[in-house]
Structure formats: C-alpha cells, structure tokens
Amino acid sequence: MKLEILQNCPPVIRDFLTYNETIKGKSSRSVEGYYIDLQSFFRYLLTVRGMVDRNTEFEKIDISPVDINLIKSVTISDLYGFMVFCKNERGNNTATRARKTSTLRIFFKYLSSQTHQIDENPALMLESPKVKQSLPKHLTLEDSLELLNSVEGNNMKRDYCILTLFLNCGLRLAELCSLNLSDITTDGTITVTGKGNKQRLVYLNEACQNAINEYLAVRPHEGLAVTEKNALFISRNHRRISPKTVQHIVKSYLEKSGLGNMGYSTHKLRHTAATLMYQHGNVDIRVLKDILGHSNLGTTQIYTHVSDKQIKHAVDSNPLSGVKSKK
C-alpha cells in the first residue's frame, strides 16, 4: 500500500486497508482499489451531509473528518444514494458500480463482524447492479502462432520465453515478472506466486521447457545486483524485468504480427491460454481453475464459452439434422 494513502487515510479506514493487506493477503492493487472506492463514498457522504463547502471540487474533498461516529450514522439509503450519484453524476458503468458495491459490503462487514465497531451493518441488504457477462477477448490459435513467429531481435530468446509462458500457462503479468530461477524445478514444474501470495505448482509443457532452457543459455549473469541474481527475466538494465517493460514487449510484438489496436494485452494472453486449453485441449474446468490460480470455480467458468463454429457443428451433428419432410 502506498505511503501517501496511509498518511491521508482516516484511522478507521487505514485499519481496514491494513487488515486486508496483511491478514487477508489482498494485493496492494486490490487494497488501493478499496481506498479509492471508500474515498469516493465518503466524499459523497460529507457533501450530502453538508460537511464540506459546496464549491469544493469533488476530487479535492478531504475525508480526514471521517470517524466511527459518522460511519455509524450511515444508512442503506445513503448507500443507494451513492450508487445513483455514481451513475448519474460520475458516469460510472455497471461494472464499476458493482465493484464499489462490493467494497462497501466488505468494509461494513469488517466493521460489524470483525471488529464490532458498529452494531448494525447498513450494507447487509445492499444489492449489486447486474453485470452483463462478456466473453473474454482472446487470440485465436492462428493469431497465437503468428505472435510467436514474430519474435526477433537481441532479446529474442527472452521475449519468446515470455510469450510462451503467457500463452501456455496463463500467467498473470505480476506472476510472470516475479518468477525466480529457484522457482524452476528439474521435474518440469514451476512455482508461481499469485494473488495474496498464494503459491501454485504449474506443469511446464515441452514448449515451455524448451523456451526456458534456450533463454537460460543466454540469460545475463554478470553485472547483476545481489537482489536481482535470482530473477528469471532480466531487463537490458540488468534488473528484474518490470511489468511496464513486459507490457511494452507484448504490445510491440502484437503490432508487429498485425494484432495491434485490437484491444489485446498481457492479460488477454492469459485469456488466450485458458481458452485454447478449454476449447482445443478439452481441459476440465476444475483443472483449469487450478492452473489459473482462481479462488473459486465461478471465475473460471467464463472460459466455458464456445465459438460459433462449435455451436454450428453441434447443431449439425444432431441425427435429425438431415431429415426432410415427406410431403
């Protein structure tokens, strides 16, 4: 969690954020998301309660006056009023409002059930807006091969290895960047550290093992700081490769292979790996859940979508598909 958040945060909110990062094992990104949502809610609440100058810009409203007494006064009407404000005044879409709803539920549950600072949970009956499930955007098998074939240049072995791990193992960006040499075993597996510092064992197929071995043969060893010696992927500055650098690498090869400006990203490569395993490898959804490191099966089920071609084939496979009327 960023120091500026800790410094500008009311104690009751700061304790909540610290609890989620240290005890619940939430990532810094998730915790910062909680802060942004709560900051927005309490700015709204201070405004409607007349506790700030009406001329103050919303983004500049100071939430330091927020304390447990103010929080105890929150009602479910305040929460729904905030949702209306987010939709009409802030232009938040359904997904954003659903996320804010989730944050408020978690926050008030913490105060009522975990720390018992409030007697009643105003968010207990708070309903979340329905979010339309969109199919995850992914590369086709042909696109994936084109992307791999586009790799060249001085860092070809490293870049090819990065793309191969994304497309075969479905790693998250942060997971790939945090890989260490010590995570790789001799029996063809690699230990991946995911969200909440949860570790999982990922089996490396032949393509991944070959890509890793070829990269390790040219990976820099000299000029590395002690803290960088165990990092798997090394940047041109002889440091552990950063997420920003990996994003730039992926973007450049997407453009080179004619897939630029189509909404693809490192995370879409994760979607691609999952989709290819499910559609072409007939991988069981529960196995896919473990490979991707999802905490629940519901998250993985977005990959059970099928292509229009598969749907047409299924309908055409009906034994009655060729039957014609005798009249």
C-alpha positions in Angstrom: 0.0 0.0 0.0 1.3 3.4 -1.0 2.7 5.6 1.8 0.5 8.6 0.7 -2.6 6.5 1.3 -1.5 5.6 4.8 -0.8 9.3 5.6 -4.0 10.7 4.2 -6.3 8.0 5.4 -8.7 8.3 8.5 -7.6 5.7 11.1 -10.7 3.6 10.8 -10.2 3.2 7.0 -6.5 2.8 7.4 -7.0 -0.1 9.8 -9.4 -1.7 7.3 -6.9 -1.5 4.5 -4.0 -2.8 6.6 -6.2 -5.7 7.8 -7.0 -6.7 4.2 -3.3 -6.5 3.0 -1.6 -8.1 6.0 -4.2 -10.6 7.3 -6.4 -11.3 4.3 -3.4 -11.3 2.0 -5.0 -8.9 -0.6 -2.7 -7.5 -3.2 -1.6 -3.8 -2.9 -3.6 -3.1 -6.1 -6.8 -4.5 -4.5 -6.3 -2.6 -1.3 -5.7 0.7 -3.2 -8.9 0.0 -5.1 -10.8 -0.3 -1.8 -9.3 3.0 -0.7 -10.4 4.8 -3.9 -14.0 3.4 -3.6 -14.2 4.4 0.1 -12.7 7.8 -0.6 -15.4 8.4 -3.2 -18.2 7.2 -1.0 -17.2 9.4 2.0 -16.6 12.4 -0.2 -20.2 11.9 -1.4 -21.4 11.4 2.2 -19.6 14.5 3.5 -21.2 16.5 0.7 -24.8 15.4 1.2 -24.4 15.9 5.0 -23.3 19.5 4.4 -19.9 18.9 6.0 -17.9 20.5 3.1 -18.1 23.7 1.2 -20.5 23.2 -1.8 -17.9 24.9 -4.1 -15.2 22.4 -3.3 -14.2 20.2 -6.2 -15.2 16.6 -5.6 -11.7 15.3 -6.1 -10.3 17.7 -3.6 -12.7 16.9 -0.7 -10.7 15.9 2.4 -12.1 12.8 4.1 -10.0 13.1 7.2 -13.1 14.1 9.3 -14.5 10.6 8.7 -14.6 8.8 12.1 -16.6 5.9 13.6 -19.4 8.2 14.7 -20.0 9.3 11.1 -19.9 5.8 9.9 -22.4 4.7 12.5 -24.9 7.1 11.0 -24.7 5.6 7.5 -28.0 4.0 6.3 -28.8 1.8 3.3 -30.4 4.9 1.8 -27.1 6.6 1.9 -25.5 3.7 0.1 -28.2 3.6 -2.7 -28.0 7.4 -2.9 -24.3 7.0 -3.6 -24.9 4.4 -6.3 -27.3 6.8 -8.0 -24.7 9.6 -7.7 -22.1 7.3 -9.2 -24.3 6.5 -12.2 -25.8 10.0 -12.9 -23.0 12.4 -11.7 -19.9 10.3 -12.1 -20.9 8.3 -15.2 -19.8 5.0 -13.7 -20.7 2.0 -15.7 -22.4 -1.1 -14.2 -19.2 -3.0 -13.6 -17.6 0.0 -11.7 -20.7 0.4 -9.6 -20.8 -3.3 -8.9 -17.1 -3.1 -7.7 -18.0 -0.1 -5.4 -20.9 -2.1 -4.0 -18.6 -5.0 -3.2 -16.1 -2.7 -1.5 -18.8 -1.2 0.7 -20.1 -4.6 1.7 -16.6 -5.8 2.6 -15.9 -2.6 4.6 -19.1 -2.6 6.7 -18.9 -6.3 7.2 -15.4 -5.8 8.6 -16.7 -3.1 11.0 -19.7 -5.1 12.2 -18.5 -8.7 12.2 -14.7 -8.5 12.5 -14.1 -5.5 14.8 -17.6 -4.9 16.2 -17.2 -1.2 15.9 -20.8 -0.8 14.6 -23.9 -2.6 15.8 -25.7 -2.8 12.5 -24.4 -3.4 9.0 -26.1 -0.9 6.6 -24.7 -2.8 3.6 -26.2 -6.1 4.6 -29.1 -5.8 2.2 -27.3 -3.7 -0.4 -27.9 -5.3 -3.8 -25.3 -5.1 -6.6 -26.2 -4.0 -10.1 -26.4 -6.8 -12.6 -23.2 -7.0 -14.7 -23.5 -8.4 -18.1 -21.0 -11.3 -18.6 -19.0 -10.6 -21.7 -16.9 -13.2 -23.3 -13.2 -12.9 -22.6 -11.3 -11.4 -25.5 -8.6 -13.8 -26.7 -6.3 -14.6 -29.7 -7.2 -17.5 -32.0 -4.8 -20.4 -32.3 -3.6 -18.9 -35.7 -3.1 -15.5 -34.1 -1.1 -17.1 -31.3 1.2 -18.8 -33.7 1.6 -15.6 -35.7 2.6 -13.7 -32.5 5.2 -16.3 -31.5 6.6 -16.3 -35.1 7.0 -12.5 -34.9 9.7 -12.6 -32.2 13.2 -11.4 -33.2 16.0 -9.1 -32.2 18.7 -9.1 -29.5 16.4 -10.3 -26.8 14.6 -12.9 -28.9 15.1 -15.9 -26.5 13.9 -13.9 -23.5 10.9 -12.4 -25.3 9.9 -15.7 -26.9 10.1 -17.4 -23.5 7.8 -14.6 -22.0 5.2 -15.0 -24.7 5.4 -18.8 -24.5 4.7 -18.8 -20.8 1.8 -16.4 -21.2 0.2 -18.4 -23.9 0.8 -21.9 -22.4 0.5 -21.3 -18.7 -2.0 -18.5 -18.5 0.2 -16.5 -16.0 -0.8 -13.1 -14.7 1.6 -10.2 -15.5 2.7 -9.8 -11.9 3.2 -13.6 -11.6 5.5 -13.7 -14.7 7.6 -10.7 -13.5 8.1 -12.2 -10.0 9.3 -15.6 -11.3 12.7 -16.7 -9.9 15.3 -19.1 -11.0 14.7 -21.1 -7.8 11.0 -21.5 -8.8 12.0 -23.8 -11.7 12.4 -27.5 -10.8 14.2 -30.3 -12.6 10.9 -32.3 -12.9 9.3 -29.8 -15.4 7.3 -27.7 -13.0 7.5 -24.1 -11.8 6.2 -22.5 -8.6 4.0 -19.4 -9.3 3.2 -16.9 -6.7 -0.3 -15.5 -7.3 -2.7 -13.1 -5.7 -2.5 -12.9 -1.9 1.0 -14.6 -2.1 -0.7 -17.9 -2.8 1.6 -20.4 -4.5 0.7 -23.0 -7.0 2.6 -25.6 -9.0 2.4 -25.2 -12.7 3.5 -28.0 -15.0 5.6 -26.9 -18.0 4.9 -28.5 -21.3 7.6 -29.2 -23.9 7.3 -25.8 -25.5 7.8 -24.0 -22.2 10.7 -26.2 -21.1 12.5 -25.6 -24.4 11.9 -21.9 -24.3 13.1 -21.6 -20.7 16.2 -23.7 -21.4 17.1 -21.7 -24.5 16.7 -18.4 -22.6 18.7 -19.6 -19.7 21.6 -20.3 -22.0 21.8 -16.6 -22.9 20.4 -15.0 -19.7 22.8 -12.4 -18.3 24.8 -13.5 -15.2 27.3 -10.7 -14.9 26.6 -7.2 -13.6 23.5 -8.2 -11.6 22.9 -6.8 -8.2 22.6 -9.3 -5.4 18.9 -8.7 -5.2 18.5 -9.4 -8.9 20.5 -12.6 -9.2 17.5 -14.9 -8.6 15.2 -13.1 -11.0 14.3 -15.2 -14.0 13.7 -12.5 -16.5 16.3 -9.7 -16.7 15.9 -6.3 -18.4 18.5 -4.6 -20.5 19.5 -2.6 -17.4 20.4 -5.9 -15.7 17.5 -5.8 -13.3 14.4 -7.9 -12.7 12.1 -7.1 -15.6 9.2 -4.8 -14.7 5.5 -5.2 -15.6 5.8 -2.0 -17.7 8.6 -3.5 -19.8 6.7 -6.7 -20.3 3.6 -4.8 -21.4 5.8 -2.9 -23.9 7.3 -6.1 -25.2 3.9 -7.7 -25.7 2.5 -4.6 -27.3 5.4 -4.3 -29.8 5.0 -7.9 -31.0 1.3 -7.7 -31.2 1.8 -4.7 -33.5 4.5 -6.5 -35.5 2.2 -9.5 -36.1 -0.7 -7.3 -37.2 -2.7 -7.6 -34.0 -2.1 -4.1 -32.7 -5.0 -1.7 -31.8 -7.4 -4.7 -31.3 -7.6 -4.5 -27.5 -5.1 -7.3 -26.8 -2.8 -7.1 -23.8 -0.8 -9.3 -21.5 -4.0 -10.2 -19.6 -5.6 -11.2 -22.9 -2.8 -13.6 -23.4 -3.8 -15.2 -20.1 -7.4 -15.4 -21.5 -6.0 -16.9 -24.7 -4.1 -19.7 -22.8 -7.2 -20.6 -20.8 -9.5 -20.6 -23.9 -7.1 -22.7 -26.0 -6.7 -25.3 -23.2 -10.5 -25.5 -22.8 -11.5 -25.5 -26.5 -8.7 -27.4 -28.1 -7.4 -29.5 -25.2 -10.7 -30.4 -23.6 -9.3 -29.5 -20.2 -11.8 -30.0 -17.3 -13.0 -26.7 -15.9 -11.9 -27.7 -12.4 -8.4 -28.4 -13.6 -8.3 -25.1 -15.5 -9.3 -23.4 -12.2 -6.1 -24.8 -10.5 -3.9 -23.9 -13.5 -5.0 -20.3 -13.5 -4.9 -20.0 -9.7 -8.6 -18.9 -9.4 -10.0 -19.0 -5.8 -13.4 -20.1 -7.0 -14.9 -22.0 -9.9 -17.2 -19.2 -10.8 -14.3 -17.1 -12.1 -13.1 -19.9 -14.3 -16.5 -20.5 -15.9 -16.2 -17.5 -18.2 -13.9 -19.8 -20.3 -16.7 -22.3 -21.0 -17.9 -20.2 -23.9 -17.8 -21.9 -27.3 -17.2 -20.4 -30.7 -20.0 -20.0 -33.3 -18.3 -22.7 -35.4 -18.5 -25.2 -32.5 -22.2 -24.3 -31.9 -23.0 -24.8 -35.6 -21.1 -28.1 -35.6 -23.1 -29.3 -32.6 -26.4 -28.4 -34.2 -25.4 -30.1 -37.5 -24.4 -33.2 -35.5 -27.9 -33.8 -34.4 -29.0 -37.1 -36.0 -32.2 -35.3 -37.1 -30.4 -32.5 -38.9 -30.8 -34.2 -42.3 -34.3 -35.3 -42.0 -36.7 -33.8 -44.6 -40.5 -33.7 -44.8 -42.0 -36.5 -46.9 -44.6 -34.1 -48.2 
